[in-house]
């Protein structure tokens, strides 16, 4: 277990896809989960669930599903090509790391699956006229914001893993075969997964990570007006 400051964790937590097979103590996973539930949810519903998969056969099955989905996603990455801010060497490393994960996800000692239980919209006839008139828009809005109640918890998981000396990465390719994942995990009809996170002791190193400069991505008072402040490479 390590003891690092908040901004050190933020600046050095990176996607760690190569993990050792060593077992992770249950107490550490409990700490990660306890950090996850400190995040916020819409309306304080706390309608999340976290499935910790340690069973070898279930990890194998999830790894096979993930590999099948990733074979499709890798073709999209290749067709899309290298992002402008990356060198060819950086892009090649990214693809190689992704390929390793696609082949070895099931080897991670822990697979964590953050989920949400659906909160249904009230029936139209129970709502005020102004809401009834825009009911379709509100349904679309509810779909768009669902992730806001689980992704803060996922970020807490990433930071908690960093603080505890563990490695992880947020992955979502399995969503292409969500029904197969649901069958393996016995998930109820009203719950859906939002990530599949391998957790273990890392083979690689933590950050710092490199990112685009703030001048390229932060705006002041409107799109295109550059934010005047500057970021920093390390805390």
Buried (B, 14 or more C-beta within 10 A) or exposed (E): EEEBEEEBBBBBBBBBBBBBEEEBEEEBBEBBBEBBEEBEBBEEEBBBBBBBBBEEEBBBBBBBBBBBBBEEBBEEBEEEEBEEEEEEEEBEEBBEBBEBBBEBBBBBBBBBBBBBBEBEBEEEEEBEEEBEEEEEEBEEEBEEEBEEBBBBBBBBBBBBBBBBEBBBBBBBBBBBBBEBBBEBBEBEEEBBBBBBBBBBBBEEEBBEEEEEEBEEEBEEEEEEEEBEEEEEEEE
